[in-house]
């Protein structure tokens, strides 16, 4: 493995782990907030236990997310110094604001965790809402920085240097809104289905009321998000078609520029022969999805120099996985809504609980696939159309060893998180067994 691949792999592993911790950190506070709100509204102690249990999970993921996020910030400077030299003054603002949101979240979470029976109930509930709001805002600021890499703005690039820097314009670039809402909705969908799936496993083993209520709260968020996600994805795809047509062509394996461009479902890209084998093609649908017109022309990869093509197969497969999982989760969302409003007996059936268990990891697999589409689909650029990734690589030797070390650290961190969460679940079950 050469240094360039090792550096990219290290960033990929770091992002792959951090994105899961970040999504859960953004969304879980809202679950604990709703659980406490339900307790204050109904005086049902099950909701109180659920809020306290989830708050401990939030604390775990907050700590782990802080560690993994800090490692990522160091890696940006260590692995890609040329990029940070030029980009830091331009897109530093969203990172600074993200830090502010992070500190607000930390303070509010501390008040929430240690404020039980010390703060007024309404004040305590408010601190939980602040944790949720600041967590989402923090995620949006980070996504805004990443969006700038896909749609750089707020500067003039002259002879390899940035002039006339406008950090506000850079932060509110043309890609930030579409990426921010798509990522935020994905976080709610993935986390909601994961939490519901874990509690479905526990409910099948022991039909405790706390797990039934946990499933309902988690699925309420997840279902709304899963239904909104295709709409969000459509807006994001249209934005990509305008700003990064090569990326759109790569995730659709669209080689030739044509009108009435077909939407490709599945298939195996054959880059050498510029074809997609064994695919289902829907004529005109890619034109409609990209431009809102079945007859519109969609640029193919042939319009771009081959050395500037993204890696087509991995981008295509990742996009197909993301979309396929999204459709499946939307189906589960409709079943949940139908069961909630009309056929409530469905939600006690073992087939339904087993479906939730199957869905447990799928949302996060879709999130990972989406980030592969975003990051790999931007290659070979680190700043789209401005700076290539290879030109930003550090000259530091031995990157392979830092890659192996970082990978081991993240694996260890993941095992620690799983152990801590398992311990919290066991303590919760022990409490209910002693009471019952």
N, C-alpha and C positions, 0 to 999 in steps of 0.2 A: 504494500500500500504506500503510494507516494504521499508527500507532505500535503499537497492540495486536496487529495481525496480524504486524508485523515482529518484535515481541518473541517471540511464540509461534513464528514460523518460525525465529528464531535459536536458541531452545531446542531446537526439533525437529531442526535441522541438527546442533547440538552433541551432542545425545543420540544421534542416528542414527550419527554417526561414532564417538563414544566407546564405544558399546555393542559395536561390533565389536572395537575394540582391547581392551576390558575382557574380553570373552569369550575371546579368544585368550590374553590374559594370565593368565586363570584356569586354562585347560586345557592349554596347551602345556607348562608345567612338568611335568605328569604324563607326557607323552609322552617328554620327555628323561629323566625319572626311570626309566621302564620300560626305555628303550633302554640306559641305563647298567647297570641291574640285569641285563638280559639279557647284556650284555658281561661283567660280573663272573661270571655264572653259566656262560657258554659259552666265554669267551675269544675269541669271534669279533670280529675288529677292525672288521667292518662296523657292529656295534652301537655301538662306541666312536665311529666317525666320525659316525654318525647322532645320537648323544647330543650331541656337540660342535656339529654343524650346527644342531640344534634349539635348543641353548642360546643360540646367537647370535641366532636368531629371537626367543627369549624376551626377550633383552636389548633388542632393537629395539622390540618391542611394549610392554615394560615402560616404556621411556623415553617412547614416544609416548602410552601410556595415562596416564602421570603428567602430561604436558603437557595433554592433552585434559580430564582430570579436574579439573585446577587451573582451567582456563578455565571449566568448568561451575560450579565453586564460586563464582567471581567473578560469573558471570552471574546466579546466584540472587539475590545481593545487589544487583547493579546493575539488573536488570530488574524484580525483584519485591520491593522493599524492605519493603512492608507485610506481605507473607507472612513474610519472614525476621524482621521485628520481633516478630511473635507466635509464629511456629513455632520459631525458633532455640532458645529456652530449653527447648522441649518435646522436639524430636527431634534435639537436638545430640549426644546421647550416641552413637548409632550412627555418626555422622560422626567423632567423636573416636576411637572404637574402630577404625573403618576406617583412620584415620591410623596408629594403633598397628600394625595388621596390615600396613599398607603398609611401614612402616619395618622390621619383622621380615622381610618379603619381600625388601626391598632389601638388607639385611645378608646374608641367606642366599644371595641370587642372586650377590652379590659374592664370597662364599666359594666358591660353585659354579664361577663363571667363572674365578677365579684360583687355585683350589685343585687343579687337575689336577697330579698328580705332587708336590704339596706336602702334601696332607692324606692321612691314612689312607683307603683305599678305602671302607671302611664309613662313615666320618665324612663323606666327600665325597658318598656316596649319600644319607646322611641330610640333608645340606643341600639336596639337590634335592627331597626329600620335604617339607621345611619350606617351600620356595618354593611348592610346590603347595598345601599346606594353608593357608598364610597368604593365598595368592591367592584361594582359594575363600571363606575366612572374610571377607576384605575385600569381596568381591562380595556376600555375604549381608548384611553390615551396611548397605551402600548400598541394597540392595533393601528392607531393614527400614524405612529412612527413607522410601522411596517408598511402601511399604505403609501407613505412617502417614497419608499424604495421602489414601489410599483408605479407610482405616478409622481415623479420628482417635480417640485415647483418651489417657488419662493427664492429664486436665485437666478443669476445669469452665469452660464458656464463659458468661460473664455480662456483659451490656451491652458486647459487643465486646472483652472482655478475658479472658485466660486466668488462672484461679486454681487453687490446689491442684494444682500441677504435679507429676507423678510420671514422671520420664524413663524409668524401667525399664518401667513399664506402657505408656508410649508406644512404646518400642522393640519390646516383645513384644505388639504389637497383634493384633487378630483376623485380619489379612490377611498378617502377615509370613511365617508358615510356608508357606502355600500359594503365595505369590509367590516365596519363596526357593527352595523345591525345584523349582518349575516353571522358574524362570530358570536355576538351576544345571544342571539336566538339559538344558535348551535349549542352554546354552553348550557342554556336552560334545558334544552331537549336532552342532551347527553347525560347531564347530571340527574335530571328528573327520572329518566328511565333506569339509570344505574341504581339510584337510591330505591326506587320502586322494586327493582329486581332483587336487590339484597333483602329487602323486607319480605318479598314474596317467598324467597327461600326459607326465611325464618318462620313465616306464617304457615307454610306447608308442614314444617316440623312441629310447630306448636302454635295453635290458633289463638294467639293473644290479641287482645283488642288494640294494643299499641301498634302492632304491625299493620293491622287493617287500616288504621287511621293514617299511619305513615305512608302507606301505598296511595291512599286517596289524595293526600296533600301533594306528594311528589308527582303523581300522574296529572293532577290539575295543571301544574306548571308545564310539565313535559308535553302534554297533549296540545295545549295552545301553541307552544313553541313548534311542535312537529307539524302542525297545520300551517303555521305562518312561514315555515322554513322554505318550502318550494317557491312562495311568492318572493321572499327575500333573495333566494338563489337566482330567480329570474332577473331581478334588478341588478344583482351582482354580475351575472353573465353579460347582460347588455352593457354594463360599464366596462367589463374586460374587453368586449368586442370593440369598443371605442378607443380604449387606452392601450391595450396590449393584444392586438389582433393575432400575433404569433402564438401567444399563450392559448387563446381560444382555439386556434387551429390545432394546437398540440393536444389539448385535452379532448378534442373531437376527432383527432387523427384525420384532419381535413387537409389534404395535400394540394388539391387543385382549386384555384379561384373559380367560383361559378355562381350563377343565379339559381334560385330554388334549391339551395344547398340542403342535402339530406341530413337529418339528425341520425347519428350512428349510435346504436344500442349494442353494447357488448363488442365482440370481435377481437381479432388479434392483429395489431398494426404490423405491416410489412414495410419498413422504412425504405429498404433497398428498392422495392418495386412500387413504392408509393401507393399502397392499397391497404385495405383492412379486410382480412379474411374472416368468414363466418359471422359477419355482423348483420344486424337487422337495420335497414335503412328506411327512414321515413322522409320521403321527398318534401322539400320546402320547409320542414320544421326547424332546421337550424337557422335558416334565413329569418323565420318568424321569431324565434327565441332571441336571436342576436340583434335584430333590427325592427321587429314588430311588423314585418312584411314578408309574406311567403315567397315573393318574387325577388327579394333583395339579394344583392351580390354579397357573398362572404369571402373574404380573402383567405387563400390557402397558404400553406407553408412555402409553396413555390415562389411566393412574392418576396421571400426573405432569403438572404445568404444562408447556405446550409450550416455554416459554422455558427450562426446565430439562432439555430433551431433549439428549442428546449429538448431534453430527452423525451422523445415522443411516447414510447411504450409505458414508462412508469407514470407519466402525466396522464395518459389515457386511462390506464387501469385504475389509478387513484380516483379519477373523476367518476368513473363508472361505479366504483365501490361506494363513493360518497352518495351519489344519486340513488343507487339501489337501496342502500340502507335507509336513506331518507324516506323513500316511498314505503318501505316496510314499517317504519316507525309511525308514519302518518296513518297507515292502516290500523295499527294498535291504538292510536289516538282516537280514531272514529269508533272503534269497538268500545273503548272506555266511555266515550261520551254517550253512545247508545245505551250502554249498560247503566250509566248514571241516571239518565233521564227516562228510560223506558223498560229495559230488561235487566233489572238490578240483580237477578239470580245468576246472570252470567259471571259476575265478578267474584262469585264464590266457587266457581268451577275450577277443577284442577287443571284443565287445559288452558284456562286463562292465566292462571298463576305460572304455569310452565312456559307460556308464551312470554310473560314478563321476564322470567329467568333467562330465556334465550336472548331477550333484548338487552340484558344488563350491560354487556360490553359494547354493544353495537354502536351506540351513540358516540362513544369515544373513538371507536375505530373510524367512524365517519369523520370525526374532527381531525384525527391524524391524517386521514386521506385528503381532507380539504387543505390542510397545511402543506402537504406534499404538492398538491396542485398549485398552491400559491407560491411556494418557495422554489420548487423544481421547475415549475412552469415559467418562472422569471429568468431562469438561466439562459445564456451565460452571463447575465447582468446581475450585479449586486445593487447598482442604481440603474434602473431601466433606461437604456439608451445613452447612458452617460459613462458609467464605469463598469468594466467587466470584473467578475468575481476573482479570476486568477490574478488580475493586476493589483488586487488589494491584499493578497496573501502575505503574511509575515515571513521574513527571512529566517526566523528562529528555527533551529534544527530540533529534531526529536519530538515533533508534534504527534507522531504515532503513539508515543508513550503517554502523553497527556490524554489522548483519546481513550486508550485502554483504562487509564486511571479514572477519568471522569465517568466512563461507562460503569465501572465497578462501584463507584460512589453512588450513582443513581440507583443501581440495582439494590445496594445495601439500604439506601434511603427508602425504597419502595417496600422492602421486606419489613423495615421498622414501622412504616405507616400501617401495613396490613396487620402486624402484630398488635399495635396500639389500638386499632379499630376493633380487632377480634376481642381484645381484652375488655373494651368498653361494652361490647355486645354481651359478653359473658357476665359482666357485672350487672347489666340491666336484667338479664334473664334470672340471675340469682335473686335479685330483689323481688321479682314477680313470683318466683317459686316460693320464697319465704313468706310472701303475703297471701299466697293462695294455697 
